[in-house]
Amino acid sequence: MTVRSAMYEEVIPQSVSRSPLGAAAVPEQELLCIFGTGDLGRSLGLRLLQSGYRVVYGSRRPHSCGPLPEGAQVMSHDAAAKSASLIFICVHREHYGFLETMAPQLEGKKVLVDLSNNLKKGMYPEANAAYLQRLVPGAAVVKGLNTLSAWALQNGLLAGKQVYLCGNSAEAKQAVGEMATKLGLTVVDKGSLSAAGELEDFPLRLFQEWRLPLCIALGLIAFFFFYLLIRDVIYAAVEQDRNISYRIMISLANKVFPIVSLVMLSLCYLPGVIAAFLQLYRGTKYRRFPDWLDRWMLCRKQMGLVALGLAFLHAIYTFIIPIRYAVRHKLISTVVDEIDNKTTPFFFDNTEAWGTDSFYVLGILGFFLYVLLGLTSLPSVGGTLSWREFSFIQSKLGHLTLFICTAHGYIYGWKKFLSTSTYKWYTPPGYMLCLIVPSVVLVLKFLLLLPCLDRTLTRIRQGWERTPPREEMVMTKETNL
């Protein structure tokens, strides 16, 4: 039951509790203190309780601070500070004033963990943690855990998540690091408290890992949009004196989205192929890849998710095509013309039927595998898979998805590649351009599957080197001498 009165006696943690017979029992759990009963404070307390700690909250309104995790205590700030040596500060910087009045109670071996963040960079002349250390000079201030969200704490999505710590006291950082490790976090020591400003800027980074994929996707969208605008709309207006500008909204967009989606999907697997050939050329896996290749490989997941989003838009646009005014008008006009015997009915083309059905089937299968790849990239799903299962889905099924989607594009233009009317103003259609990159990736991947290359690459990735390291060569020469 949660205790909400500040009149209770101080909670003094005992190292060992005793049974009625006087025998030693299990050591009591460590007591931790949290200042702040907001979303972050409540979520942190819940996670600490689930990890085996006891938790006491310090609040200016112990009787009316809202619901807290079951099993936690709540007291005044003074009483809570006296009961624990490790105190988490889960309040905003503008409310730090009360800590200055508590400086005498926080002196000694008290460790204050500052979890605060700001709304924007450069909001204050000094870091929040440095300001806190100045308010309470007798305590050891550690900046850390500020990259954790209340949602992640509540749902326990902390396994392997990296957090940063900095502080002037090595003992204080060690205490906080041990606690963070028990929560399943990976701790990185960033040095002294002078690094607090850098840590406080981490949560303010906007789509840091998504910038390169988004820039590539937006660049491709802009290029293909204007390219197809010239080929389709402007060409019809100049050469045929037809106004088909209405196609910009749906028809043109429904060409751009699948084109960019296929290119982005192929860009997910191209760096892996390049890395494999680079290892074959070097004959070792122990040399670092170039920085541009490293950066490219680190953002493959984001590229794949952007590609999946564009594939979703393509599917939605395709579904609404039959209800468009232009399509309905054309269909009704065709039927009326046939009734009035102005045109002869279209004969059934079995080859065309096979091509159309194959086109749609490949599109459906490709989209299904697209979604499967996207789902397994989510931490909550990928965490339930073994390494072999995850590798099979992301690599084997990923290349199968790329093959099916590429075949989807080839069947779309199977009769148009050799037709001169396809090349308006001597320019190839957009779907031909988008097939270049995935075709290259598939050909290179096929070469890597050849037994001679596959065996060599497998040996290299298991540690074999074509030429021994220089140290071994030197030792061999000295032995021979």
Stockholm file with secondary structure:
# STOCKHOLM 1.0

chainA/1-481         MTVRSAMYEEVIPQSVSRSPLGAAAVPEQELLCIFGTGDLGRSLGLRLLQSGYRVVYGSRRPHSCGPLPEGAQVMSHDAAAKSASLIFICVHREHYGFLETMAPQLEGKKVLVDLSNNLKKGMYPEANAAYLQRLVPGAAVVKGLNTLSAWALQNGLLAGKQVYLCGNSAEAKQAVGEMATKLGLTVVDKGSLSAAGELEDFPLRLFQEWRLPLCIALGLIAFFFFYLLIRDVIYAAVEQDRNISYRIMISLANKVFPIVSLVMLSLCYLPGVIAAFLQLYRGTKYRRFPDWLDRWMLCRKQMGLVALGLAFLHAIYTFIIPIRYAVRHKLISTVVDEIDNKTTPFFFDNTEAWGTDSFYVLGILGFFLYVLLGLTSLPSVGGTLSWREFSFIQSKLGHLTLFICTAHGYIYGWKKFLSTSTYKWYTPPGYMLCLIVPSVVLVLKFLLLLPCLDRTLTRIRQGWERTPPREEMVMTKETNL
#=GR chainA/1-481 SS CCBCCTTSCCCCCCSCCBCTTCCBCCCCCCEEEEECCSHHHHHHHHHHHHTTCEEEEECSCTTSSCCCCTTCEEECHHHHHHHCSEEEECSCGGGTHHHHHTGGGGCSSCEEEECCCCSSTTSSSSCHHHHHHHHCTTSEEEEECTTCCHHHHHHTTTTTCEEEEEESCHHHHHHHHHHHHHTTCEEEECCSGGGHHHHHHGGGCCSGGGHHHHHHHHHHHHHHHHHHIIIIIIHHHHHSCCCCGGGGTTTTHHHHHHHHHHHHHHHHHHHHHHHHHHHHHHTCSSSCCCHHHHHHHHTHHHHHHHHHHHHHHHHHHHHHGGGSHHHHHHHHHHHHHHHTTSSCCCCCCHHHHHHHHHHHHHHHHHHHHHHHHHHHTSHHHHTTSCHHHHHIIIIIIHHHHHHHHHHHHHHHTTTTTTCGGGSGGGCCCHHHHHTHHHHHHHHHHHHHTSHHHHHHHHHHHTTCCSSCCHHHHHHHHHHHC
#=GC SS_cons         CCBCCTTSCCCCCCSCCBCTTCCBCCCCCCEEEEECCSHHHHHHHHHHHHTTCEEEEECSCTTSSCCCCTTCEEECHHHHHHHCSEEEECSCGGGTHHHHHTGGGGCSSCEEEECCCCSSTTSSSSCHHHHHHHHCTTSEEEEECTTCCHHHHHHTTTTTCEEEEEESCHHHHHHHHHHHHHTTCEEEECCSGGGHHHHHHGGGCCSGGGHHHHHHHHHHHHHHHHHHIIIIIIHHHHHSCCCCGGGGTTTTHHHHHHHHHHHHHHHHHHHHHHHHHHHHHHTCSSSCCCHHHHHHHHTHHHHHHHHHHHHHHHHHHHHHGGGSHHHHHHHHHHHHHHHTTSSCCCCCCHHHHHHHHHHHHHHHHHHHHHHHHHHHTSHHHHTTSCHHHHHIIIIIIHHHHHHHHHHHHHHHTTTTTTCGGGSGGGCCCHHHHHTHHHHHHHHHHHHHTSHHHHHHHHHHHTTCCSSCCHHHHHHHHHHHC
//
